[in-house]
Amino acid sequence: MINPVAVQYMSKEEIERLMYSFNASKGNEEAQTFEALVRRLLALIEDQKR
């Protein structure tokens, strides 16, 4: 199980793999918003590299 301390030491690639393995349930709006936020942050990070 991933915890907040472990996340601090994860690479971007590890975070991406983990994030894309999760799917928020349709009935959980907070989880859907969090998932969208993380996906957007990953996209912004990728855009900055270019």
Sequence and secondary structure as in RCSB ss.txt:
>XXXX:A:sequence
MINPVAVQYMSKEEIERLMYSFNASKGNEEAQTFEALVRRLLALIEDQKR
>XXXX:A:secstr
   HHHHHT  HHHHHHHHHH    TT HHHHHHHHHHHHHHHHHHHHH 
